[in-house]
């Protein structure tokens, strides 16, 4: 039983690290998408002015 609990704790820690990595990637991807959207909007506005 004790070994099972230790195993679960190790799994939970590993899962937490993986989840943090996914969170970091998602935040980065969101920021990049926002910057890309801003650039696209600027290109559209520039085309309207021509």
Phi and psi in degrees as a GROMACS rama.xvg file:
@    title "Ramachandran Plot"
@    xaxis  label "Phi"
@    yaxis  label "Psi"
@TYPE xy
-61.3012  -41.7344  UNK-2
-65.1761  -36.0065  UNK-3
-63.0907  -42.2938  UNK-4
-64.8936  -43.0574  UNK-5
-61.5176  -40.6178  UNK-6
-63.4789  -42.438  UNK-7
-64.5498  -42.4473  UNK-8
-61.2794  -41.7177  UNK-9
-63.0086  -43.3729  UNK-10
-62.668  -41.5733  UNK-11
-65.3811  -42.1972  UNK-12
-62.3406  -43.4936  UNK-13
-62.4764  -44.1793  UNK-14
-61.7474  -41.674  UNK-15
-62.0761  -41.6685  UNK-16
-64.7069  -43.8496  UNK-17
-62.3763  -42.2714  UNK-18
-63.9541  -39.7878  UNK-19
-63.7219  -39.9923  UNK-20
-64.4479  -43.247  UNK-21
-63.3616  -40.7659  UNK-22
-61.2418  -44.6738  UNK-23
-61.9821  -43.4182  UNK-24
-64.06  -43.1142  UNK-25
-63.6179  -41.3787  UNK-26
-63.655  -42.8283  UNK-27
-64.2661  -43.4004  UNK-28
-64.761  -39.3811  UNK-29
-63.1009  -45.088  UNK-30
-63.0478  -42.1308  UNK-31
-64.7716  -40.4999  UNK-32
-64.631  -39.2742  UNK-33
-64.4519  -40.694  UNK-34
-66.0097  -41.0724  UNK-35
-64.0689  -42.4248  UNK-36
-61.4117  -40.4269  UNK-37
-62.6583  -43.6691  UNK-38
-64.4926  -40.8794  UNK-39
-63.2787  -45.2796  UNK-40
-60.1894  -39.5317  UNK-41
-65.1188  -41.3532  UNK-42
-61.7792  -40.8351  UNK-43
-63.7403  -44.5132  UNK-44
-62.4274  -41.1846  UNK-45
-62.7303  -38.0137  UNK-46
-67.065  -35.739  UNK-47
-65.465  -33.0167  UNK-48
-76.0055  -16.502  UNK-49
